[in-house]
Amino acid sequence: MLRITALSLLLGALALTIGLALFFTPAEQQTPPLRWEASSAKVLLGTPTIIDTELQLELDGAGAGLVSLAETDIEADDFSFIHLALEEPVESLHVTIVWTDAQEPQVSHSYKLENYLRQSIWLATDELRGWSGELDTLSLSFQGKADDTLVIKDFSIFPASTTYQLLAIYSDLTGYAPWNTAAMNTYTGAFNASSFYPIALAVAFLALSLAAYRLLLFMLRTRLRFSWSVVALIFLSNWVILDMLWQYRLLHQLADTHRVFSGKNTEQRLAVGPDAELYNFASSVKPLLESTNPRIFVTSDDNYSGMRTAYYFFPLNVHWSLYGPPLPHRKFLRRGDYIVLINPTNMTFDPKRSQVKAPKRRELDVELVLSAPSGTVVQLK
């Protein structure tokens, strides 16, 4: 029973691999790959050091780095896969692939890598928005801590290939991305640039394994009899394999959570957590408030950012409207009230005229309290 189950699973895995290779691989392209050459890469931000075929990059004082491929005028449709490999990437490093269209060089497209296991990543470009036409530039953007050092081992683009397709799927299945704020409602187990969902592959694997078992019953009908136990074991094996992917990412999440939050008190955890930018913004505003019981009106077009910012201003007197207008009528506002504009917002602050303008409303005369990347705080005059 165990032997026939294992054989059915192996045949199912082989059939799934062949199916992915034959029916889902992009059409073969004759274009040669553009392989990484550290000596010819253009370093626009950061301090480079070439070590053999690798590029060591020290981020600048702002924690930024930018490396561009020397090649220009790249036909996007000729390249279906990107391979990136970093040697022991530093913690809290954000990596973004950036490219510009030769027809509109002022417009840039980007994909921020979700996969934190960056030693070797394969990406299918047909899942990247804006990957089309003729590319004028193709770059890697890094954002981390000042003077951090990283090593780029490979940043190459490849034409369509069965091997690269399977490597991209494997990279998706074995990758890791920290949970984000949307994960509390849904968890797909896939990246934005993934070609397949793990559940879809698991269902296909189950169906093909059962078909393989049926084929074996037909071929060995004189020696083999149908058994529901084999069907149950095939189903259980698929379940365990799918759950192992979940457990694998869960263990990474556990290690990541321990690294970020271990040994910190509540305030320190909030300062480095998923809402760190909003929490730190609210924390920097509170000491600047003049009255002991100020009225604070939080506005934002993003419901999550607005609600979380209002939460971090508690227990102060905070107003946040989820469904109504961002601000109450002018007659309900008074001198000394604070207005917090959290990006993105359709309310604008004009620093030259010291006014806040809301759609279909008169301008409000204000005084700037604080301006930051997260938003702006003003006080009504």
Secondary structure, DSSP 8 states (H G I E B T S, - for coil): -HHHHHHHHHHHHHHHHHHHHHHSS--------B---GGG-EEEESEEEEETTEEEEE--TTSEEEEE-S--SEEGGG--EEEEEEES--TT-EEEEEEEESS-TT-EEEEE---S-TTSEEEEGGGSTT--SEEEEEEEEEE-STT-EEEEEEEEEE---HHHHHHHHHHHHH------GGGGT---SS-TT-SS-HHHHHHHHHHHHHHHHHHHHHHTTTT----HHHHHHHHHHHHHHHHHHHHHHHHHHHHHHHHHHTT--HHHHHHHSTTHHHHHHHHHHGGG--SSS-EEEEE-SSHHHHHHHHHHHTTSEEEE-SSS-SS--GGG--TT-EEEEESS-S-EEETTTTEEE-TTS--EEEEEEEEETTEEEEEE-
